[in-house]
Amino acid sequence: MKRKLKISQFFYTIFLLGCLTLVSCSNSVTPTNSQPTITPQQGKAMNTNNQLPRLEGKATVEMLINGGKILIEVDGNNAPITAGNFVDLVEKGFYNGLKFHRVVKDPQPFVAQGGDPLGNGTGGYRDPKTGQSRNIPLEIKLEGENAPQYNKALGQQAGLPSTKVVLHHMRGAVAMARSQSPDSASSQFYFALSDLAFLDGDYAVFGNVTEGMDVVDKIKQGDKIEVAKVISGQENLKQ
């Protein structure tokens, strides 16, 4: 019986990881090796770190969903590029009106994922002026280190389940979704609906919900972000 339980948990974990990729997944188990399709119209991806926005310090983002207010503390001290990308997109009004295309609560709370302009789990941010797609590197800071590490998974995907990260996937954490490529995150983010330690080191956490977790818990698939705005820390965003 114990062996069956372990096998079941293994396949469920694979399914949950698939739901964090930049592809739409249904309620049945789907392959996790799908990659986002980048069309010629999307142009070249902008991946150079020094071309990306950075958050040097912290910021607070207010998000309204179904009339409820959520406050997010965005941590640029420990995830400057991931946090800077998010705050920059909020400042641009990018998230306003976008829906949560993936919400997984059964058989246990997992994530509420949104931020896709296409609404189906395959899209990301593209600069309307240049036509360039913006992808950001996987950014993980480990305990005892002065700076984050980039471009590689440092958790279970790398065979390091004991990785000690600074920013954990605790209930209320806000993190970036990506495909199998470590540097494929763009605009899609998710709220952790429960403690998800098995994701630590493989997906970049960049903030946490400080108010309104009850609003987050009520998000349903198809619900939209009415408006998101930076209410403090704008001066810490560096372009």
Rosetta blueprint (number, residue, H / E / L):
1 M L
2 K H
3 R H
4 K H
5 L H
6 K H
7 I H
8 S H
9 Q H
10 F H
11 F H
12 Y H
13 T H
14 I H
15 F H
16 L H
17 L H
18 G H
19 C L
20 L L
21 T L
22 L L
23 V L
24 S L
25 C L
26 S L
27 N L
28 S L
29 V L
30 T L
31 P L
32 T L
33 N L
34 S L
35 Q L
36 P L
37 T L
38 I L
39 T L
40 P H
41 Q H
42 Q H
43 G L
44 K L
45 A E
46 M E
47 N L
48 T L
49 N H
50 N H
51 Q H
52 L L
53 P L
54 R E
55 L E
56 E L
57 G L
58 K E
59 A E
60 T E
61 V E
62 E E
63 M E
64 L E
65 I E
66 N L
67 G L
68 G E
69 K E
70 I E
71 L E
72 I E
73 E E
74 V E
75 D E
76 G L
77 N L
78 N L
79 A L
80 P H
81 I H
82 T H
83 A H
84 G H
85 N H
86 F H
87 V H
88 D H
89 L H
90 V H
91 E H
92 K L
93 G L
94 F L
95 Y L
96 N L
97 G L
98 L L
99 K E
100 F E
101 H E
102 R E
103 V E
104 V E
105 K L
106 D L
107 P L
108 Q L
109 P L
110 F L
111 V E
112 A E
113 Q E
114 G E
115 G L
116 D L
117 P L
118 L L
119 G L
120 N L
121 G L
122 T L
123 G L
124 G L
125 Y L
126 R E
127 D L
128 P L
129 K L
130 T L
131 G L
132 Q L
133 S E
134 R E
135 N L
136 I E
137 P L
138 L L
139 E E
140 I E
141 K L
142 L E
143 E L
144 G L
145 E L
146 N L
147 A L
148 P L
149 Q E
150 Y E
151 N L
152 K L
153 A L
154 L L
155 G L
156 Q H
157 Q H
158 A H
159 G L
160 L L
161 P L
162 S L
163 T L
164 K L
165 V E
166 V L
167 L L
168 H L
169 H L
170 M L
171 R L
172 G L
173 A E
174 V E
175 A E
176 M E
177 A L
178 R L
179 S L
180 Q L
181 S L
182 P L
183 D L
184 S L
185 A E
186 S L
187 S L
188 Q L
189 F E
190 Y E
191 F E
192 A E
193 L L
194 S L
195 D L
196 L L
197 A H
198 F H
199 L H
200 D L
201 G L
202 D L
203 Y L
204 A L
205 V E
206 F E
207 G E
208 N E
209 V E
210 T E
211 E E
212 G L
213 M H
214 D H
215 V H
216 V H
217 D H
218 K L
219 I L
220 K L
221 Q L
222 G L
223 D L
224 K E
225 I E
226 E E
227 V E
228 A E
229 K E
230 V E
231 I E
232 S E
233 G L
234 Q H
235 E H
236 N H
237 L E
238 K E
239 Q L
